[in-house]
Amino acid sequence: MRIGKIALKQLLSPIVEALGFQLWGIEIENNKSIALLRVYIDLADNFISVDDCAVVSKHIVAILNVEEVFVGKYTLEVSSPGVERPLYDLAHFESFVGHDIALKLRFAHGNRKNFKGCLHGVEGEEIVVRIDNSEYLFPFENIDRANVIAKF
């Protein structure tokens, strides 16, 4: 890949937004021979359809090829973040206060890296999670992955 994740998000956001969608997040996996770019799109008041993903994918492929973002082969996946959506930035966490979430930390907190609990809030650059009857503060920069836990 020729550009970083932040620059890639800045490149793709205007295209996705011009098509009427929100760029929810980006994941990049680099394998030995083929890179995988996963792009999550969302709509404020509706569900994402397969046709929506196809339209966005067509436009993203065009810009990726023109800008020569990837060296060699790559795979592009465009989809909805789904009900157990990943949380990528502080605004995502703020939107899901009161929901149960799962966190995986980069560095252990009390000999643990994995936590599940109710997202209680965001304080500055820290995520507040209630687990059992205790509140934990997790620095945003220490969160490797986080997602909403769906309740049915």
BELQUI-V122972 format. One record per residue. RES is the residue in one small letter. SS is DSSP state (@ for helix, = for strand, . for the rest). PSI is psi in whole degrees, 0 to 359 (NA if undefined). D_CENTER is the distance of its C-alpha to the mean C-alpha in Angstrom with 1 decimal. Layout:
BEGIN
[[RES & SS & PSI & D_CENTER] [RES & SS & PSI & D_CENTER]]
END
This chain:
BEGIN
[[m & . & 139 & 18.8] [r & . & 341 & 20.6] [i & . & 161 & 18.0] [g & . & 171 & 15.3] [k & @ & 320 & 11.5] [i & @ & 315 & 12.2] [a & @ & 324 & 15.1] [l & @ & 319 & 13.4] [k & @ & 319 & 10.9] [q & @ & 327 & 14.2] [l & @ & 318 & 16.0] [l & @ & 332 & 13.9] [s & @ & 311 & 13.2] [p & @ & 326 & 16.9] [i & @ & 311 & 17.4] [v & @ & 316 & 14.8] [e & @ & 324 & 16.1] [a & @ & 335 & 19.6] [l & . & 358 & 19.1] [g & . & 12 & 18.4] [f & . & 168 & 14.7] [q & = & 135 & 11.7] [l & = & 105 & 9.0] [w & = & 318 & 5.9] [g & = & 168 & 3.6] [i & = & 138 & 5.6] [e & = & 140 & 6.8] [i & = & 128 & 10.5] [e & = & 124 & 13.2] [n & = & 110 & 16.7] [n & . & 179 & 19.5] [k & . & 319 & 23.1] [s & . & 331 & 23.8] [i & . & 128 & 20.8] [a & = & 150 & 17.3] [l & = & 124 & 14.4] [l & = & 118 & 11.9] [r & = & 122 & 9.2] [v & = & 124 & 8.2] [y & = & 130 & 6.9] [i & = & 155 & 9.5] [d & = & 160 & 11.0] [l & . & 138 & 14.5] [a & . & 317 & 15.8] [d & . & 18 & 18.9] [n & . & 172 & 18.6] [f & . & 154 & 17.0] [i & . & 131 & 15.6] [s & . & 169 & 18.4] [v & @ & 321 & 18.9] [d & @ & 322 & 20.9] [d & @ & 314 & 18.1] [c & @ & 321 & 15.9] [a & @ & 317 & 19.1] [v & @ & 312 & 19.9] [v & @ & 318 & 16.6] [s & @ & 316 & 16.8] [k & @ & 317 & 20.4] [h & @ & 321 & 19.7] [i & @ & 317 & 16.9] [v & @ & 317 & 19.3] [a & @ & 313 & 22.1] [i & @ & 323 & 20.5] [l & @ & 321 & 19.2] [n & @ & 320 & 22.8] [v & @ & 317 & 24.5] [e & . & 355 & 22.7] [e & . & 52 & 23.1] [v & . & 319 & 19.6] [f & . & 140 & 20.1] [v & . & 119 & 23.4] [g & . & 202 & 24.5] [k & . & 150 & 22.8] [y & = & 159 & 19.2] [t & = & 136 & 17.4] [l & = & 129 & 15.0] [e & = & 128 & 13.1] [v & = & 127 & 12.1] [s & = & 175 & 11.2] [s & = & 150 & 10.4] [p & . & 344 & 7.6] [g & . & 182 & 10.9] [v & . & 331 & 12.7] [e & . & 50 & 11.0] [r & . & 141 & 7.5] [p & = & 150 & 4.9] [l & . & 118 & 5.2] [y & . & 333 & 4.2] [d & . & 171 & 7.7] [l & @ & 325 & 11.1] [a & @ & 323 & 11.4] [h & @ & 315 & 8.8] [f & @ & 317 & 11.1] [e & @ & 326 & 14.1] [s & @ & 339 & 13.4] [f & . & 24 & 13.6] [v & . & 135 & 16.6] [g & . & 349 & 19.0] [h & . & 155 & 16.7] [d & = & 139 & 16.6] [i & = & 161 & 13.7] [a & = & 137 & 13.5] [l & = & 143 & 12.9] [k & = & 124 & 13.6] [l & = & 154 & 15.2] [r & = & 319 & 16.0] [f & = & 139 & 19.6] [a & = & 146 & 21.5] [h & = & 110 & 22.5] [g & . & 43 & 25.9] [n & . & 15 & 25.8] [r & = & 148 & 22.6] [k & = & 340 & 19.0] [n & = & 131 & 17.8] [f & = & 148 & 18.0] [k & = & 135 & 17.8] [g & = & 185 & 19.0] [c & = & 126 & 18.9] [l & = & 113 & 16.7] [h & = & 336 & 19.7] [g & = & 181 & 18.5] [v & = & 125 & 17.3] [e & = & 103 & 20.2] [g & . & 243 & 19.7] [e & . & 21 & 17.3] [e & = & 146 & 17.5] [i & = & 131 & 16.0] [v & = & 122 & 18.9] [v & = & 130 & 18.9] [r & = & 120 & 22.1] [i & = & 121 & 23.0] [d & . & 241 & 26.4] [n & . & 19 & 28.4] [s & = & 150 & 26.9] [e & = & 137 & 24.3] [y & = & 140 & 22.2] [l & = & 125 & 20.7] [f & = & 121 & 17.8] [p & = & 133 & 17.2] [f & @ & 321 & 13.6] [e & @ & 343 & 14.3] [n & @ & 357 & 15.3] [i & = & 117 & 12.1] [d & = & 313 & 11.0] [r & = & 148 & 8.6] [a & = & 146 & 8.6] [n & = & 157 & 8.6] [v & = & 141 & 11.1] [i & . & 120 & 14.4] [a & . & 142 & 16.0] [k & . & 130 & 19.7] [f & . & NA & 22.2]]
END
